[in-house]
């Protein structure tokens, strides 16, 4: 990951690999690997049917009335529990392309796609091998696996032309113990 980050800092770009999924025109695949997926559930923000809802399940909104839970397909985000927390969704296949992130459930049920044009925020945590991703119209997701720091560099190189999201500490500023 650190070599790739330095390569991107010098103006390089990650190499594409042979595709394992059907790609769109002009799209490139950078990798595929398993990762633990967690979704953030909050009473204040719930996603159902692709929309952000306020108030949570079973609470009354003055303009629309009570909100109802939307049943999710197998392998997709779990229903909120009323607690603000990260809820595990299990291990999924993660495919990174130049335009989207694809999560595939091991139990089948199709793939969950997240377009990078809907990406709002990236919060990398390379020392924990995780990244939090916030997409418009979807619950925040956390991916965790030893390949996730590499994926974060690839994602940021594709989106920002740098190894880190805007406002993040570059790798050269991390303490030496952090990279050992």
N, C-alpha and C positions, 0 to 999 in steps of 0.2 A: 504494500500500500504506500509506504513512504517513498519508494522508488518511483512509483506511478505519480504520486503527488509532485515530486520534484520535476519529473518529465513534463507534466502539465504546466507547472510554473514556468518552465523554459519554453513554452509554446507548443508542446507536443499534444497529441490527441490519442486516446485509447484505441486499440485495434479492435475491429469487429471480428466476430467468430461466425462459424457456420450456424445458420438459424435452426432452432429446434421448434419454433412456432411459426405460424403463417404471419408474414410481415406485410405491412402496407407498402405502397410504392415509395421508394426512397428511404425506407426505414432500415436501420442496421441493428443487429443484435450484438450485445456486448458480453452477455453471460447468463447462465442459469444455474441455480443451486438451491438447496433447501434452506429454510430459515424459520425460526419461531416467530409467529405473528401475534401481536396483541392489539386490541382496539380500545380506544379511550371512551368510556361511557360516563356521562355526566347528566345530572338532573337538569342543569341549566341549558345544555345543548345536546340534542338528540337528532340523529339523522334517520329519516324514514322516507323511502321513496325518492331519495336523492335531494332532499331539502333539509335545511337546518330548521329545527323547531326549538322554541324556547319553552321552558316550564316543565319539561319532562313528561313521563307517562302518567296519565290519570289526573293531571292538573288542569284546571280551567284557565283558559285564556279569555280575556274580556271580549276579544273580537271574534274568535273562532269557536269558542266552547272547548270542551275537553278534547285532549289529544288521545289518539289511539296508537297502539303499537302496530307496526307493519311487520308481518312475518317475513323473515329473511330466508333465502334458499340455503340449503345445507352447505357448510363450509364458509359462509359469509358471516358478517358481523353478528355477534350475539345480541339478544335483547338487553337493554339497560336494566340494571338491578336497583337503581335508585341511589347507588353510591358513586362518588366521583373516583374512578380508579381505572387502571389498565386491566382489561380482562383478556386472558389467554384464549387464543383461537386455534392453537395447535401448530404443528409444523406444516408448512405449505411450500410448494415449489415457487421460486421467485425467478422471473425472467426479466432482464433489463434490456430495453431497446433504446434507440435514440429518441423515441417519442412517447414511450409509456412503460409502466411497471405492471407486470402481469403476475397475479397470485393464483396458483392452482391448488385446490384442495386435494389431499391424497385420497379422500373418500369419493372423489368424483363431484359431480354437480356443477361442472363448468368452471370457467375462469373469471376472476374479478380483475378488471382492467382499470388502471388509473392513468389518465393522460397527463403528461407533464405540463400541458398548457393550463391545467386546473390546479397545479401545485402552488400552494400559498407560502409554505414555510418548510425548511429543512433544518432539523436540529440534530447534528451528528454528535455521537458520543463514542469516539474510536476506542477509548480505554475500556469501555463496557461492551464493545463489539455491537453497538446498536445505533439506530437512527430513528427519530420520530419524523413522520411525514404528515403534513396537513394538506389535504386536497379539498377544493371547493366542492360542497355537496356530498361529502363523505366523512365518516368518523375518522378522527386522527388514528394513524396506525404506527406501531413500533415494530421494527424488524430487528431480530437479534440472531447473530451467527458470526463466526470468525471472518466470513467473506463480506460482511456488511460495511466495514470501513473502506474496503476496496470499491464496493458498489457506490458508496457515497462519493468517492473521488470521481468515478466514472460519470455519475449523475451530474455532479457539479461541473465537470469538464464539458459535458454536453450542453448544459443549460447556461452556464456563466463563463466558460472559458478559463476557469480557475479551479484548483483542487478543492476549494472550500466554498460554502455559501457566503454571500456578502455579509460582512460583519463578524465572521468567525476568525479565530486565531489561526494564522498559518502554521503549518507543521514545524517550521524552523524555530518558532517561538516557544514550543513545548519544552518542558524540562527534559534533560537527557534520560532520566529514569522512566519517563513516560513512553519512550520509544524502545526501551530494552525488552 
